[in-house]
Amino acid sequence: MLLKAFATSSEMARRTSPLATASEERDLRAFRASSVERPALNPNCASERSKQKRRELLASVVTSVLTYGIPVWADALNIQEARRKIAPVYRLSALRVASAFRTVSDDVVCVIAGMLPIRVLAEERKALYRRKGTTTLSPEELKTKERRNSIRRWQASWDTSAKGKWTHRLIPQVDVWLNRSHGEVNYYLTQMISGHGCFRAYLYRYKHDVSPECPSCPGVNEDAEHVFFTCPRFNMTRKDLEDALAQKIQPETLIKAMLSSEAAWLAISAFATEVLQELRRMERKRAEIRQLERR
């Protein structure tokens, strides 16, 4: 679907200006050079680093085409109809970069994927265009300054967002997450950070399970916080992680631990993978039982 969206955007660019086509072709050549085959876009195939990089590259191609000439038409994003034409394609690219479930909100998926929200990006491009000939700053200095302004606007929006409270609890500071020196998200880490995944509370919310409760903890909803931080089913796995990190994990310190070293990031990623694979196995077993009961 992303490739189809890119093709559609490419055709629009060709009709608009040869400059858009030239830019697009440069991005396409870089994308093709990264792999002979097109990248798998299934979020379940997100564990390999090369696939993550190719998804990020494809997302940059989509963004490049979508935002061509954006300094001129950025204000149009204030109109709902205009946003409906642009936002879904941009959102889809962010979902693929993050390997996220499609139910994850725009606010959350942009943070996890490390992609500026489209309206913030539009304001940045507009500011760069307007200040280009009226500043003593070098182009690089101007880009750096406007990017800092964008991060501040994004942070203000993130702090007041009505969605993604769990993710905000884990990642309260957008710049700390964006400027990390290591670590890539994958299918399992994104479930852990977004709270959208193989958790009974989530499955029940979308009518894929008959109860939101943890099978080991009556009266307690099985959500991301419960599963990763308190559920006794995973005490041994959690203890192994805490021994490896030499610290107790809490929601407020999880990301700090991940960013402390690449080894810590990989250990937490492995923990998330092991836990979620077990939850998925249990989910399938419950589904099989329900199917047998209906016969």
N, C-alpha and C positions, 0 to 999 in steps of 0.2 A: 504493500500500500504506500509505503514511503517513496519507493521508486516511482510509482504511478503519480504521486503528488509532485515529486520532483520533475517528472516529465511534463506535467501540466504547467508547473511554474516556469519551466524552461521555454515552453511554447509561448507563454505570455511575455517572457523577457525578449524572445526573438522578435515578436511583433512590436515591442516597445523601442528597442535600441540595439544596435550591433555591439555596443559596449557591454551590455548585459550578457550577450552571448559569449563574448571573449572572456569575461570573468568566469562565467559558468564553465566554459571549456577548460580553463586553467584548473578549476576545482575538480572537474571530472577527471582530468589527466592524473592529478594527484591521487584521487580516489582509486582509479584503476591501477595505478602503480603500486598501491598498497597490497593488492591481491589480484591474482588472475581471476578468481571467482568472486562473485558478488557476496557480500556478507550476509550471514543468516540473521534475519531480523526477529526471529522468535525470541521473546524474552526468556524462555527457558534455556536458551543456549548462551547464557551470558557469563559463563564461568571463565572462559579463556580470555587472556589479556588482549590478544590480537583482534578478537571479535569486538571487544569493547572499544579499542582504538578505531576500528573501521566504522563502528556505529557513530562514534563522535565525529569522524571525518565526514560521513554521510550527512549527519545533522548540520555540520558547518556548511555543506553544499546547499542544503535546503534553506538554511538561514540566509546565505548569501543571495540566493535567488529571490526569496520572499521579501528581503529588505532592500532590494534595488530601488534607488530613488527615494528611500524613506524620509530623508530630510524634507522633501517636498510634500509628502502626503501623510506625515506622522500624525498630524492633528485629526486626520480622518478616523484614527483608532478610537477617538472619543465617541464615535457613532457606532451603535451596536451592530448595525448591519455590516459595516466595514470589518469589525472585529470578527464577525462570524465567518468571513471569507478567509481570513488570515490565521486566526487563533487555532483552529483544529489541526492544521498542518504542522504548525510550530509545536503544538501540544504533543502530537504524535511522535515527532522527532525526539522530544524530551522523554516521553515514555519509553522509547526504545533505548536511548542512552542510559537511562536508569534501570532498564529491565523491569519496569513497574507494571502492576495490575492497572487496567484501564479505568478502574474506579478511583484511583489516586487523584486528588485535586490538582489543578494547575499550580497553585501556590507551592504545594509540597513537591511535586515532581520537578519543578524548576530548581528548587533548592538542592534536591538529591542529585540531579543531573548536572548542577553547576551552570545552568543556562539562565541568563538574565531574562526576566519576564518580558514578553514582547513589547509592552507599553514602555517599560523602563529602557529597553534597548532603543526604541524609537526616539525617546527623548534624548538619549545620549547621542545618537547619530545626528539629530537635528541640531543639538548644541555644537557639535564638532563642525558641522557645515556652516553655521552662522558665525562662529568665532574664528574660522580658518584664516581670514584675511585681516582680522582686527586684533590680533594678539602678538605679543613679542615672544611667546613661548614657541619652542620647536614643536613640530608635529608629534613627536613622541611624548614630550612633556604635556602637551595639550590632551593627548589620548589618556595619559596616566591620570591627569587631573579630572577629566570627565568621567573616567571609570570609577574613581573614588566617589564622585558625586552620585553616580548610578548606584553604587553599593549602599550609600547612605539612604537613597530613596527606597531601594529594595529592602533594606533592613527595617525602615519605618513601616513599610507595607507588611513585611513578615511579622513584625511585632503586634500588629493590629488585625491580622488575618483571623477570620472566624473559623478557618479550617486548619487542620494539621497541628492541633495542640500537642499531640504526642511527638510528632517530628520536631516541633519547636522546642519541646522540652529536651530533646536529645541534641538538637543543633540550634541553640539560641542565637549564635553569632554567625551570620552568613559568610563574612570575610574570612573567619578562621577555617571554615570548611572549604571555601574556594581556594585559599592560598596554601593548602596542605602540600607537602613535598612528596607524598607517596599515597598509594591506595586507590583502588578502583572499586566502584560498586558492582554488584552482580545480582542475580535473581533472588538470592537468599538474603543478602545484606539489605537489599531494598525492602523486602518484606519486614525485616526487623525494624528498619528505620521508619517506614511508612505506617506500619501497623495493618497493612492490607496484605493478607496472605492466608496461609492454612491454619488460621485460628478460628475456633468454633464461634466466638463472638462475631467475627467478620462473616463467616459462612452463614450464620443464622440471620444476620442483618440482610443478606442478599438471598435468603430463602434456599440455601444449599445445605442446611442442617436443621435438625428439629429442636435443638437447644443450644444456647450460648455458653452453657456451663462446662467447666473443666471436669472431665470424667474422674479425676483423682481428688478434686476439691469441691464437694457439694456446696452450692450457693455462691460460688465464685466464678465469674465470667472468664473464659479462656481467651484473653487478649494478649498482645505482644508483651506488655509489662509483666503480666502474671507468668507467662511461659518462660521468658528469658531470665527473670530475676527472682521469682519466688516458688514456682511450681516444684513440688518434691520429686516429680518424675524425672527431672533433669538435674537433681542435686549433684550426682557424681560427675556429669559432664561439666556442670557449672564450676564445681570444685577444681577439676582439672584445668579449666581456663584460668581461674583465679590463682592457682598455684603457678601457672606459666607466667601470668602477669605480675605476680607478687603483690596483688591487691584485690580487694573485694569490688565487684562491679555493681554499679548503681546507674539508673538512667541518667543522672546528672553528670556522671563521670565517664560514661561509656565512650563517647566520641573523643574526649581528651586522651583516654587510654589508647584508642585506635590510632590517634595522630602522634603518639609518643615515639613510635618506631614502626618500621615495616613489619617486623616480626609480630608485634602486638596486633597490627591490623589483620595479618593473615590468621593469627590465632582466633581472633573474634569472628572472622569470616568463616573459619572452619567450624566454630561453635554454632553459629547461626545455621550453617548448612546441615550439620548433624541433627540439630533439634528440628528444623523444618522438614527434613526428609522423614523423620519419625512421625511428625504430625501428619504429613501427607499419607504415609502408610496407614495410620490410624483412620484418617478420613476415608480412604478407599475401603477399608474394612467395614466401617459403619455404613457406607453406601451399599456395599454388597449385602449386608444384613438386611437393610431396609428393602432392597430389591427382592430378596428371598421372602420377606414377610408379606410383600404385596402379591405374591403368586398364590 
